Amino acid sequence: MKTEAAILVELGKPLVMAELEMPAMKPGQVLVEIAYSGACGTQVNEAMGHKGEDKWLPHCLGHEATGIVLETATGVTRFKAGDKVVLSWIKGPGYEAGGAVYGWDGRKVNAGAVTTFQRHALVSENRLTPLQPGLAMDTAILLGCAAPTGMGAVLNVLKAGPGDSIAVFGTGGIGLNALMAASFSGATTVIGVDPASTRRDLALRYGATHVLDPNAADILAEIRKLVPGGVDLAVEATGIPTVMEQAINATRVQGGRAVVIGNARAGSRLTLDPSVFNQGKSLMGTWGGDSVPDRDYPRFGRLLASGRFPVAGLLSAPYRLEDADKALKDLAAGTIGRPLIDMSLR
């Protein structure tokens, strides 16, 4: 069997459309026909070489999608042919099958346990979660990365609650999901911080009570005008070390907490005044919003399907698989919230 994929062949160069030969299935693998794929800053960083040396080239990309199970290998117990599924980089229960190696004109093309910039993919069972009934397959791509990371950071890590104040630095796809979760939690002051006017506009649609342009003024002073003393909670979703520093400095003394979601470029360093810790503040990290797929994806799916926010509008107009490279460029430019790659488009 063969399939089409947009693969990374050389760092900093456009993705290449390739016809891949599917290898024999290994125990624990699931053959999935991809319906829709998303993309996030991780793929941008990979493609541009911002993650440093890449010893796996050429390789497949993508770690969030929805699709339909076509076939299962031995050892798979959670899924059967015909099941609709969410594909995610966050590990859940089930068989850990590792990656796949596809064929391409006599060359090997590497793939991790889940890849999605392709029409068909061999996926490790533990990267799949059943699609929640009532949630559209295009919207559900958010459950693969943006929702568990953004919502999880607010609800699982920071444990935001009624009356809290929270600032979200970076209102791309993950930041917008963090804003929605803050609103769902009952936080009363929800501040979206982003230099892109399009993303600030989106922030107001997805839970922010206020938006700020960090390039227009002293952002910490502006936050303290809204919340004297600083916010209770902060989320960093940019991957920029100076913004990580701003996030912890934006919180109040004696209990302020900030969580870093963003992926910094390889070689970056974060510098902090250690007095922030003497002030009783906490700076935390997270792995996918500390989300557990079987526990959290149904809950996050219900929030997305609640109708409280126009979630479909968070996604871009559909791109063809052949235009996956443009999707990454538009995402990097901040002109869209979350790319939607529709495999049915030719």
Contacts in CASP RR format, 6 or more apart in sequence:
PFRMAT RR
TARGET T0000
AUTHOR 0000-0000-0000
METHOD contacts of the structure
MODEL  1
MKTEAAILVELGKPLVMAELEMPAMKPGQVLVEIAYSGACGTQVNEAMGH
KGEDKWLPHCLGHEATGIVLETATGVTRFKAGDKVVLSWIKGPGYEAGGA
VYGWDGRKVNAGAVTTFQRHALVSENRLTPLQPGLAMDTAILLGCAAPTG
MGAVLNVLKAGPGDSIAVFGTGGIGLNALMAASFSGATTVIGVDPASTRR
DLALRYGATHVLDPNAADILAEIRKLVPGGVDLAVEATGIPTVMEQAINA
TRVQGGRAVVIGNARAGSRLTLDPSVFNQGKSLMGTWGGDSVPDRDYPRF
GRLLASGRFPVAGLLSAPYRLEDADKALKDLAAGTIGRPLIDMSLR
1 21 0 8 1.000
1 22 0 8 1.000
1 120 0 8 1.000
2 19 0 8 1.000
2 20 0 8 1.000
2 21 0 8 1.000
2 22 0 8 1.000
3 19 0 8 1.000
3 20 0 8 1.000
3 22 0 8 1.000
3 118 0 8 1.000
3 119 0 8 1.000
3 120 0 8 1.000
3 121 0 8 1.000
4 17 0 8 1.000
4 18 0 8 1.000
4 19 0 8 1.000
4 20 0 8 1.000
4 118 0 8 1.000
4 119 0 8 1.000
4 321 0 8 1.000
5 17 0 8 1.000
5 18 0 8 1.000
5 20 0 8 1.000
5 60 0 8 1.000
5 102 0 8 1.000
5 109 0 8 1.000
5 115 0 8 1.000
5 117 0 8 1.000
5 118 0 8 1.000
5 119 0 8 1.000
5 321 0 8 1.000
6 15 0 8 1.000
6 16 0 8 1.000
6 17 0 8 1.000
6 18 0 8 1.000
6 61 0 8 1.000
6 117 0 8 1.000
6 118 0 8 1.000
6 321 0 8 1.000
6 322 0 8 1.000
6 324 0 8 1.000
6 325 0 8 1.000
7 15 0 8 1.000
7 16 0 8 1.000
7 17 0 8 1.000
7 18 0 8 1.000
7 20 0 8 1.000
7 58 0 8 1.000
7 59 0 8 1.000
7 60 0 8 1.000
7 61 0 8 1.000
7 104 0 8 1.000
7 109 0 8 1.000
7 117 0 8 1.000
8 15 0 8 1.000
8 16 0 8 1.000
8 46 0 8 1.000
8 47 0 8 1.000
8 54 0 8 1.000
8 57 0 8 1.000
8 58 0 8 1.000
8 59 0 8 1.000
8 60 0 8 1.000
8 61 0 8 1.000
9 15 0 8 1.000
9 16 0 8 1.000
9 57 0 8 1.000
9 58 0 8 1.000
10 57 0 8 1.000
11 47 0 8 1.000
11 48 0 8 1.000
11 49 0 8 1.000
11 54 0 8 1.000
11 57 0 8 1.000
12 47 0 8 1.000
12 48 0 8 1.000
12 49 0 8 1.000
14 325 0 8 1.000
15 47 0 8 1.000
15 61 0 8 1.000
15 117 0 8 1.000
15 324 0 8 1.000
15 325 0 8 1.000
15 328 0 8 1.000
16 58 0 8 1.000
17 321 0 8 1.000
17 322 0 8 1.000
18 104 0 8 1.000
18 105 0 8 1.000
18 109 0 8 1.000
19 104 0 8 1.000
20 60 0 8 1.000
20 102 0 8 1.000
20 103 0 8 1.000
20 104 0 8 1.000
20 109 0 8 1.000
20 118 0 8 1.000
21 102 0 8 1.000
21 103 0 8 1.000
21 104 0 8 1.000
22 31 0 8 1.000
22 102 0 8 1.000
22 120 0 8 1.000
22 122 0 8 1.000
23 100 0 8 1.000
23 101 0 8 1.000
23 102 0 8 1.000
23 103 0 8 1.000
23 122 0 8 1.000
25 31 0 8 1.000
25 71 0 8 1.000
25 73 0 8 1.000
25 122 0 8 1.000
26 73 0 8 1.000
26 97 0 8 1.000
26 98 0 8 1.000
26 100 0 8 1.000
26 122 0 8 1.000
27 73 0 8 1.000
27 74 0 8 1.000
27 75 0 8 1.000
27 95 0 8 1.000
27 97 0 8 1.000
28 72 0 8 1.000
28 73 0 8 1.000
28 74 0 8 1.000
28 75 0 8 1.000
28 76 0 8 1.000
28 95 0 8 1.000
28 96 0 8 1.000
28 97 0 8 1.000
28 124 0 8 1.000
28 125 0 8 1.000
29 72 0 8 1.000
29 73 0 8 1.000
29 76 0 8 1.000
29 97 0 8 1.000
29 100 0 8 1.000
29 122 0 8 1.000
29 123 0 8 1.000
29 124 0 8 1.000
29 125 0 8 1.000
30 69 0 8 1.000
30 71 0 8 1.000
30 72 0 8 1.000
30 73 0 8 1.000
30 76 0 8 1.000
30 79 0 8 1.000
30 85 0 8 1.000
30 122 0 8 1.000
30 123 0 8 1.000
30 124 0 8 1.000
30 125 0 8 1.000
30 128 0 8 1.000
31 69 0 8 1.000
31 70 0 8 1.000
31 71 0 8 1.000
31 72 0 8 1.000
31 120 0 8 1.000
31 121 0 8 1.000
31 122 0 8 1.000
31 123 0 8 1.000
32 65 0 8 1.000
32 67 0 8 1.000
32 68 0 8 1.000
32 69 0 8 1.000
32 70 0 8 1.000
32 85 0 8 1.000
32 87 0 8 1.000
32 120 0 8 1.000
32 121 0 8 1.000
32 122 0 8 1.000
32 123 0 8 1.000
32 128 0 8 1.000
33 67 0 8 1.000
33 68 0 8 1.000
33 70 0 8 1.000
33 119 0 8 1.000
33 120 0 8 1.000
33 343 0 8 1.000
34 65 0 8 1.000
34 66 0 8 1.000
34 67 0 8 1.000
34 87 0 8 1.000
34 116 0 8 1.000
34 118 0 8 1.000
34 119 0 8 1.000
34 120 0 8 1.000
34 121 0 8 1.000
34 343 0 8 1.000
35 65 0 8 1.000
35 66 0 8 1.000
35 67 0 8 1.000
35 68 0 8 1.000
35 137 0 8 1.000
35 138 0 8 1.000
35 342 0 8 1.000
35 343 0 8 1.000
35 344 0 8 1.000
36 65 0 8 1.000
36 66 0 8 1.000
36 67 0 8 1.000
36 137 0 8 1.000
36 138 0 8 1.000
36 140 0 8 1.000
36 141 0 8 1.000
36 340 0 8 1.000
36 341 0 8 1.000
36 342 0 8 1.000
36 343 0 8 1.000
37 62 0 8 1.000
37 64 0 8 1.000
37 65 0 8 1.000
37 116 0 8 1.000
37 117 0 8 1.000
37 141 0 8 1.000
37 321 0 8 1.000
37 324 0 8 1.000
37 340 0 8 1.000
37 341 0 8 1.000
37 343 0 8 1.000
38 62 0 8 1.000
38 64 0 8 1.000
38 65 0 8 1.000
38 116 0 8 1.000
38 141 0 8 1.000
38 145 0 8 1.000
38 338 0 8 1.000
38 339 0 8 1.000
38 340 0 8 1.000
38 341 0 8 1.000
39 61 0 8 1.000
39 62 0 8 1.000
39 64 0 8 1.000
39 117 0 8 1.000
39 324 0 8 1.000
39 327 0 8 1.000
39 328 0 8 1.000
39 331 0 8 1.000
39 338 0 8 1.000
39 339 0 8 1.000
39 341 0 8 1.000
40 63 0 8 1.000
40 64 0 8 1.000
40 145 0 8 1.000
40 146 0 8 1.000
40 173 0 8 1.000
40 174 0 8 1.000
40 331 0 8 1.000
40 338 0 8 1.000
41 263 0 8 1.000
41 331 0 8 1.000
41 332 0 8 1.000
42 63 0 8 1.000
42 145 0 8 1.000
42 263 0 8 1.000
43 61 0 8 1.000
43 62 0 8 1.000
43 63 0 8 1.000
43 117 0 8 1.000
43 328 0 8 1.000
44 50 0 8 1.000
44 328 0 8 1.000
44 331 0 8 1.000
44 332 0 8 1.000
45 51 0 8 1.000
45 263 0 8 1.000
45 265 0 8 1.000
46 54 0 8 1.000
46 61 0 8 1.000
47 61 0 8 1.000
47 325 0 8 1.000
47 328 0 8 1.000
48 332 0 8 1.000
49 266 0 8 1.000
50 265 0 8 1.000
50 266 0 8 1.000
51 263 0 8 1.000
51 265 0 8 1.000
51 266 0 8 1.000
52 265 0 8 1.000
52 266 0 8 1.000
56 110 0 8 1.000
57 110 0 8 1.000
58 104 0 8 1.000
58 107 0 8 1.000
58 109 0 8 1.000
58 110 0 8 1.000
59 109 0 8 1.000
59 110 0 8 1.000
59 111 0 8 1.000
59 112 0 8 1.000
59 115 0 8 1.000
60 102 0 8 1.000
60 109 0 8 1.000
60 110 0 8 1.000
60 111 0 8 1.000
60 112 0 8 1.000
60 115 0 8 1.000
60 117 0 8 1.000
60 118 0 8 1.000
60 121 0 8 1.000
61 115 0 8 1.000
61 116 0 8 1.000
61 117 0 8 1.000
61 324 0 8 1.000
62 114 0 8 1.000
62 115 0 8 1.000
62 116 0 8 1.000
62 117 0 8 1.000
63 87 0 8 1.000
63 88 0 8 1.000
63 89 0 8 1.000
63 114 0 8 1.000
63 115 0 8 1.000
63 116 0 8 1.000
63 144 0 8 1.000
63 145 0 8 1.000
64 87 0 8 1.000
64 88 0 8 1.000
64 89 0 8 1.000
64 116 0 8 1.000
64 141 0 8 1.000
64 142 0 8 1.000
64 143 0 8 1.000
64 144 0 8 1.000
64 145 0 8 1.000
64 146 0 8 1.000
65 86 0 8 1.000
65 87 0 8 1.000
65 116 0 8 1.000
65 121 0 8 1.000
65 141 0 8 1.000
65 144 0 8 1.000
66 84 0 8 1.000
66 85 0 8 1.000
66 86 0 8 1.000
66 87 0 8 1.000
66 131 0 8 1.000
66 137 0 8 1.000
66 138 0 8 1.000
66 140 0 8 1.000
66 141 0 8 1.000
67 84 0 8 1.000
67 85 0 8 1.000
67 87 0 8 1.000
67 131 0 8 1.000
67 137 0 8 1.000
68 82 0 8 1.000
68 83 0 8 1.000
68 84 0 8 1.000
68 85 0 8 1.000
69 79 0 8 1.000
69 80 0 8 1.000
69 81 0 8 1.000
69 82 0 8 1.000
69 83 0 8 1.000
69 84 0 8 1.000
69 85 0 8 1.000
69 128 0 8 1.000
70 81 0 8 1.000
70 82 0 8 1.000
70 120 0 8 1.000
71 81 0 8 1.000
72 79 0 8 1.000
72 80 0 8 1.000
72 81 0 8 1.000
72 125 0 8 1.000
73 97 0 8 1.000
75 95 0 8 1.000
75 125 0 8 1.000
76 95 0 8 1.000
76 125 0 8 1.000
77 94 0 8 1.000
77 95 0 8 1.000
77 125 0 8 1.000
78 93 0 8 1.000
78 94 0 8 1.000
78 125 0 8 1.000
78 128 0 8 1.000
79 85 0 8 1.000
79 125 0 8 1.000
79 128 0 8 1.000
79 130 0 8 1.000
83 130 0 8 1.000
83 131 0 8 1.000
84 130 0 8 1.000
84 131 0 8 1.000
84 137 0 8 1.000
85 128 0 8 1.000
85 129 0 8 1.000
85 130 0 8 1.000
85 131 0 8 1.000
86 128 0 8 1.000
86 129 0 8 1.000
86 130 0 8 1.000
86 131 0 8 1.000
86 140 0 8 1.000
86 141 0 8 1.000
86 143 0 8 1.000
86 144 0 8 1.000
86 297 0 8 1.000
87 114 0 8 1.000
87 116 0 8 1.000
87 121 0 8 1.000
87 123 0 8 1.000
87 127 0 8 1.000
87 128 0 8 1.000
87 144 0 8 1.000
88 114 0 8 1.000
88 127 0 8 1.000
88 128 0 8 1.000
88 129 0 8 1.000
88 143 0 8 1.000
88 144 0 8 1.000
88 145 0 8 1.000
88 148 0 8 1.000
88 293 0 8 1.000
88 297 0 8 1.000
89 114 0 8 1.000
89 127 0 8 1.000
89 144 0 8 1.000
89 145 0 8 1.000
90 127 0 8 1.000
90 144 0 8 1.000
90 145 0 8 1.000
90 148 0 8 1.000
90 287 0 8 1.000
90 288 0 8 1.000
90 291 0 8 1.000
90 293 0 8 1.000
91 126 0 8 1.000
91 127 0 8 1.000
91 293 0 8 1.000
92 126 0 8 1.000
92 127 0 8 1.000
92 129 0 8 1.000
92 292 0 8 1.000
92 293 0 8 1.000
92 294 0 8 1.000
93 126 0 8 1.000
93 293 0 8 1.000
93 294 0 8 1.000
94 125 0 8 1.000
94 126 0 8 1.000
95 124 0 8 1.000
95 125 0 8 1.000
95 126 0 8 1.000
96 113 0 8 1.000
96 124 0 8 1.000
96 125 0 8 1.000
96 126 0 8 1.000
97 113 0 8 1.000
97 124 0 8 1.000
97 125 0 8 1.000
97 126 0 8 1.000
98 112 0 8 1.000
98 113 0 8 1.000
98 124 0 8 1.000
99 110 0 8 1.000
99 111 0 8 1.000
99 112 0 8 1.000
99 113 0 8 1.000
99 122 0 8 1.000
99 124 0 8 1.000
100 111 0 8 1.000
100 112 0 8 1.000
100 115 0 8 1.000
100 121 0 8 1.000
100 122 0 8 1.000
101 108 0 8 1.000
101 109 0 8 1.000
101 110 0 8 1.000
101 111 0 8 1.000
102 108 0 8 1.000
102 109 0 8 1.000
102 111 0 8 1.000
103 109 0 8 1.000
111 121 0 8 1.000
111 122 0 8 1.000
113 123 0 8 1.000
113 124 0 8 1.000
113 126 0 8 1.000
113 127 0 8 1.000
114 121 0 8 1.000
114 123 0 8 1.000
114 124 0 8 1.000
114 127 0 8 1.000
115 121 0 8 1.000
115 123 0 8 1.000
117 321 0 8 1.000
117 324 0 8 1.000
117 341 0 8 1.000
118 321 0 8 1.000
119 321 0 8 1.000
119 343 0 8 1.000
129 143 0 8 1.000
129 293 0 8 1.000
129 294 0 8 1.000
129 297 0 8 1.000
131 137 0 8 1.000
131 140 0 8 1.000
132 140 0 8 1.000
132 297 0 8 1.000
132 298 0 8 1.000
132 301 0 8 1.000
132 302 0 8 1.000
132 305 0 8 1.000
134 305 0 8 1.000
135 143 0 8 1.000
135 301 0 8 1.000
135 304 0 8 1.000
135 305 0 8 1.000
136 312 0 8 1.000
138 312 0 8 1.000
138 315 0 8 1.000
138 318 0 8 1.000
138 340 0 8 1.000
138 342 0 8 1.000
139 304 0 8 1.000
139 305 0 8 1.000
139 311 0 8 1.000
139 312 0 8 1.000
139 315 0 8 1.000
140 301 0 8 1.000
140 304 0 8 1.000
141 315 0 8 1.000
141 338 0 8 1.000
141 340 0 8 1.000
142 177 0 8 1.000
142 304 0 8 1.000
142 311 0 8 1.000
142 314 0 8 1.000
142 315 0 8 1.000
142 338 0 8 1.000
143 297 0 8 1.000
143 300 0 8 1.000
143 301 0 8 1.000
143 304 0 8 1.000
145 174 0 8 1.000
145 288 0 8 1.000
146 173 0 8 1.000
146 174 0 8 1.000
146 175 0 8 1.000
146 176 0 8 1.000
146 177 0 8 1.000
146 338 0 8 1.000
147 177 0 8 1.000
147 297 0 8 1.000
147 300 0 8 1.000
147 301 0 8 1.000
147 303 0 8 1.000
147 304 0 8 1.000
148 288 0 8 1.000
148 289 0 8 1.000
148 291 0 8 1.000
148 293 0 8 1.000
148 296 0 8 1.000
148 297 0 8 1.000
148 300 0 8 1.000
149 174 0 8 1.000
149 177 0 8 1.000
149 261 0 8 1.000
149 286 0 8 1.000
149 288 0 8 1.000
149 289 0 8 1.000
149 291 0 8 1.000
150 174 0 8 1.000
150 175 0 8 1.000
150 177 0 8 1.000
150 178 0 8 1.000
150 181 0 8 1.000
150 235 0 8 1.000
150 237 0 8 1.000
150 261 0 8 1.000
150 288 0 8 1.000
150 289 0 8 1.000
151 177 0 8 1.000
151 178 0 8 1.000
151 180 0 8 1.000
151 181 0 8 1.000
151 289 0 8 1.000
151 291 0 8 1.000
151 296 0 8 1.000
151 300 0 8 1.000
151 303 0 8 1.000
152 181 0 8 1.000
152 286 0 8 1.000
152 288 0 8 1.000
152 289 0 8 1.000
152 290 0 8 1.000
152 291 0 8 1.000
152 296 0 8 1.000
152 300 0 8 1.000
153 178 0 8 1.000
153 181 0 8 1.000
153 235 0 8 1.000
153 259 0 8 1.000
153 261 0 8 1.000
153 286 0 8 1.000
153 288 0 8 1.000
153 289 0 8 1.000
153 290 0 8 1.000
154 160 0 8 1.000
154 166 0 8 1.000
154 178 0 8 1.000
154 181 0 8 1.000
154 182 0 8 1.000
154 185 0 8 1.000
154 233 0 8 1.000
154 235 0 8 1.000
155 181 0 8 1.000
155 184 0 8 1.000
155 185 0 8 1.000
156 286 0 8 1.000
156 289 0 8 1.000
156 290 0 8 1.000
156 291 0 8 1.000
156 296 0 8 1.000
157 259 0 8 1.000
157 284 0 8 1.000
157 285 0 8 1.000
157 286 0 8 1.000
157 289 0 8 1.000
157 290 0 8 1.000
158 166 0 8 1.000
158 233 0 8 1.000
158 235 0 8 1.000
158 257 0 8 1.000
158 259 0 8 1.000
160 166 0 8 1.000
160 181 0 8 1.000
160 182 0 8 1.000
160 185 0 8 1.000
160 186 0 8 1.000
160 187 0 8 1.000
160 233 0 8 1.000
161 185 0 8 1.000
161 186 0 8 1.000
161 187 0 8 1.000
162 185 0 8 1.000
162 186 0 8 1.000
162 187 0 8 1.000
162 188 0 8 1.000
163 186 0 8 1.000
163 187 0 8 1.000
163 188 0 8 1.000
164 182 0 8 1.000
164 185 0 8 1.000
164 186 0 8 1.000
164 187 0 8 1.000
164 188 0 8 1.000
164 232 0 8 1.000
164 233 0 8 1.000
165 187 0 8 1.000
165 188 0 8 1.000
165 189 0 8 1.000
165 190 0 8 1.000
165 191 0 8 1.000
165 226 0 8 1.000
165 227 0 8 1.000
165 230 0 8 1.000
165 231 0 8 1.000
165 232 0 8 1.000
165 233 0 8 1.000
166 182 0 8 1.000
166 187 0 8 1.000
166 189 0 8 1.000
166 190 0 8 1.000
166 191 0 8 1.000
166 231 0 8 1.000
166 232 0 8 1.000
166 233 0 8 1.000
166 234 0 8 1.000
166 235 0 8 1.000
167 191 0 8 1.000
167 192 0 8 1.000
167 193 0 8 1.000
167 223 0 8 1.000
167 231 0 8 1.000
167 233 0 8 1.000
167 234 0 8 1.000
167 235 0 8 1.000
167 247 0 8 1.000
167 250 0 8 1.000
168 175 0 8 1.000
168 178 0 8 1.000
168 179 0 8 1.000
168 182 0 8 1.000
168 190 0 8 1.000
168 191 0 8 1.000
168 192 0 8 1.000
168 193 0 8 1.000
168 203 0 8 1.000
168 208 0 8 1.000
168 234 0 8 1.000
168 235 0 8 1.000
168 237 0 8 1.000
169 192 0 8 1.000
169 193 0 8 1.000
169 194 0 8 1.000
169 214 0 8 1.000
169 234 0 8 1.000
169 235 0 8 1.000
169 236 0 8 1.000
169 237 0 8 1.000
169 238 0 8 1.000
169 243 0 8 1.000
169 246 0 8 1.000
169 247 0 8 1.000
169 250 0 8 1.000
170 192 0 8 1.000
170 193 0 8 1.000
170 194 0 8 1.000
170 199 0 8 1.000
170 236 0 8 1.000
170 237 0 8 1.000
170 238 0 8 1.000
170 243 0 8 1.000
171 179 0 8 1.000
171 192 0 8 1.000
171 193 0 8 1.000
171 194 0 8 1.000
171 199 0 8 1.000
171 200 0 8 1.000
171 202 0 8 1.000
171 203 0 8 1.000
171 206 0 8 1.000
171 208 0 8 1.000
171 211 0 8 1.000
171 237 0 8 1.000
172 194 0 8 1.000
172 199 0 8 1.000
172 202 0 8 1.000
172 237 0 8 1.000
172 334 0 8 1.000
172 337 0 8 1.000
172 338 0 8 1.000
173 314 0 8 1.000
173 337 0 8 1.000
173 338 0 8 1.000
174 237 0 8 1.000
174 261 0 8 1.000
174 262 0 8 1.000
175 235 0 8 1.000
175 237 0 8 1.000
175 261 0 8 1.000
176 202 0 8 1.000
176 203 0 8 1.000
176 206 0 8 1.000
176 314 0 8 1.000
176 337 0 8 1.000
176 338 0 8 1.000
177 206 0 8 1.000
178 235 0 8 1.000
178 237 0 8 1.000
178 261 0 8 1.000
179 190 0 8 1.000
179 192 0 8 1.000
179 203 0 8 1.000
179 206 0 8 1.000
179 207 0 8 1.000
179 208 0 8 1.000
180 206 0 8 1.000
180 207 0 8 1.000
180 303 0 8 1.000
180 308 0 8 1.000
180 309 0 8 1.000
181 303 0 8 1.000
182 190 0 8 1.000
182 207 0 8 1.000
183 190 0 8 1.000
183 206 0 8 1.000
183 207 0 8 1.000
183 308 0 8 1.000
183 309 0 8 1.000
184 303 0 8 1.000
184 308 0 8 1.000
187 233 0 8 1.000
188 209 0 8 1.000
189 209 0 8 1.000
189 210 0 8 1.000
189 226 0 8 1.000
189 227 0 8 1.000
189 231 0 8 1.000
190 207 0 8 1.000
190 208 0 8 1.000
190 209 0 8 1.000
190 210 0 8 1.000
191 208 0 8 1.000
191 209 0 8 1.000
191 210 0 8 1.000
191 211 0 8 1.000
191 212 0 8 1.000
191 223 0 8 1.000
191 226 0 8 1.000
191 227 0 8 1.000
191 231 0 8 1.000
192 200 0 8 1.000
192 203 0 8 1.000
192 208 0 8 1.000
192 210 0 8 1.000
192 211 0 8 1.000
192 212 0 8 1.000
193 211 0 8 1.000
193 212 0 8 1.000
193 213 0 8 1.000
193 214 0 8 1.000
193 219 0 8 1.000
193 223 0 8 1.000
194 200 0 8 1.000
194 203 0 8 1.000
194 211 0 8 1.000
194 213 0 8 1.000
194 214 0 8 1.000
195 213 0 8 1.000
195 214 0 8 1.000
195 215 0 8 1.000
196 334 0 8 1.000
196 335 0 8 1.000
197 213 0 8 1.000
198 334 0 8 1.000
198 335 0 8 1.000
198 336 0 8 1.000
199 334 0 8 1.000
199 337 0 8 1.000
200 211 0 8 1.000
200 212 0 8 1.000
200 213 0 8 1.000
201 211 0 8 1.000
202 314 0 8 1.000
202 337 0 8 1.000
203 211 0 8 1.000
204 211 0 8 1.000
205 309 0 8 1.000
205 310 0 8 1.000
206 309 0 8 1.000
206 314 0 8 1.000
207 309 0 8 1.000
210 226 0 8 1.000
212 219 0 8 1.000
212 222 0 8 1.000
212 223 0 8 1.000
214 243 0 8 1.000
214 246 0 8 1.000
219 246 0 8 1.000
219 250 0 8 1.000
220 246 0 8 1.000
220 249 0 8 1.000
220 250 0 8 1.000
223 230 0 8 1.000
223 231 0 8 1.000
223 250 0 8 1.000
224 230 0 8 1.000
227 252 0 8 1.000
229 252 0 8 1.000
229 253 0 8 1.000
230 250 0 8 1.000
230 251 0 8 1.000
230 252 0 8 1.000
231 250 0 8 1.000
231 251 0 8 1.000
231 252 0 8 1.000
231 256 0 8 1.000
232 251 0 8 1.000
232 252 0 8 1.000
232 255 0 8 1.000
232 256 0 8 1.000
232 257 0 8 1.000
233 251 0 8 1.000
233 256 0 8 1.000
233 257 0 8 1.000
233 258 0 8 1.000
233 259 0 8 1.000
234 247 0 8 1.000
234 248 0 8 1.000
234 250 0 8 1.000
234 251 0 8 1.000
234 256 0 8 1.000
234 257 0 8 1.000
234 258 0 8 1.000
234 259 0 8 1.000
235 247 0 8 1.000
235 258 0 8 1.000
235 259 0 8 1.000
235 261 0 8 1.000
236 243 0 8 1.000
236 244 0 8 1.000
236 246 0 8 1.000
236 247 0 8 1.000
236 258 0 8 1.000
236 259 0 8 1.000
236 260 0 8 1.000
236 261 0 8 1.000
236 262 0 8 1.000
237 261 0 8 1.000
237 262 0 8 1.000
238 262 0 8 1.000
239 260 0 8 1.000
239 261 0 8 1.000
239 262 0 8 1.000
239 263 0 8 1.000
239 264 0 8 1.000
239 265 0 8 1.000
240 264 0 8 1.000
241 264 0 8 1.000
241 268 0 8 1.000
241 269 0 8 1.000
241 270 0 8 1.000
241 271 0 8 1.000
244 258 0 8 1.000
244 260 0 8 1.000
244 264 0 8 1.000
244 270 0 8 1.000
244 283 0 8 1.000
245 270 0 8 1.000
245 271 0 8 1.000
245 272 0 8 1.000
247 258 0 8 1.000
247 260 0 8 1.000
247 283 0 8 1.000
248 258 0 8 1.000
248 272 0 8 1.000
248 276 0 8 1.000
248 281 0 8 1.000
248 283 0 8 1.000
249 276 0 8 1.000
250 258 0 8 1.000
251 257 0 8 1.000
251 258 0 8 1.000
251 281 0 8 1.000
252 281 0 8 1.000
253 279 0 8 1.000
253 280 0 8 1.000
253 281 0 8 1.000
254 279 0 8 1.000
254 280 0 8 1.000
255 280 0 8 1.000
255 281 0 8 1.000
255 282 0 8 1.000
256 280 0 8 1.000
256 281 0 8 1.000
256 282 0 8 1.000
257 281 0 8 1.000
257 282 0 8 1.000
257 283 0 8 1.000
257 284 0 8 1.000
258 281 0 8 1.000
258 282 0 8 1.000
258 283 0 8 1.000
258 284 0 8 1.000
259 283 0 8 1.000
259 284 0 8 1.000
259 285 0 8 1.000
259 286 0 8 1.000
260 283 0 8 1.000
260 284 0 8 1.000
260 285 0 8 1.000
260 286 0 8 1.000
261 285 0 8 1.000
261 286 0 8 1.000
261 288 0 8 1.000
261 289 0 8 1.000
264 270 0 8 1.000
272 283 0 8 1.000
276 283 0 8 1.000
291 297 0 8 1.000
291 300 0 8 1.000
304 311 0 8 1.000
305 311 0 8 1.000
314 337 0 8 1.000
314 338 0 8 1.000
315 337 0 8 1.000
315 338 0 8 1.000
315 339 0 8 1.000
315 340 0 8 1.000
316 327 0 8 1.000
316 330 0 8 1.000
316 336 0 8 1.000
316 337 0 8 1.000
316 338 0 8 1.000
316 339 0 8 1.000
316 340 0 8 1.000
317 340 0 8 1.000
318 340 0 8 1.000
318 341 0 8 1.000
318 342 0 8 1.000
318 345 0 8 1.000
319 326 0 8 1.000
319 327 0 8 1.000
319 339 0 8 1.000
319 340 0 8 1.000
319 341 0 8 1.000
319 342 0 8 1.000
319 345 0 8 1.000
320 341 0 8 1.000
320 342 0 8 1.000
320 345 0 8 1.000
320 346 0 8 1.000
321 341 0 8 1.000
321 343 0 8 1.000
321 345 0 8 1.000
323 341 0 8 1.000
324 341 0 8 1.000
327 336 0 8 1.000
327 339 0 8 1.000
327 341 0 8 1.000
328 339 0 8 1.000
330 336 0 8 1.000
330 339 0 8 1.000
331 337 0 8 1.000
331 338 0 8 1.000
331 339 0 8 1.000
END
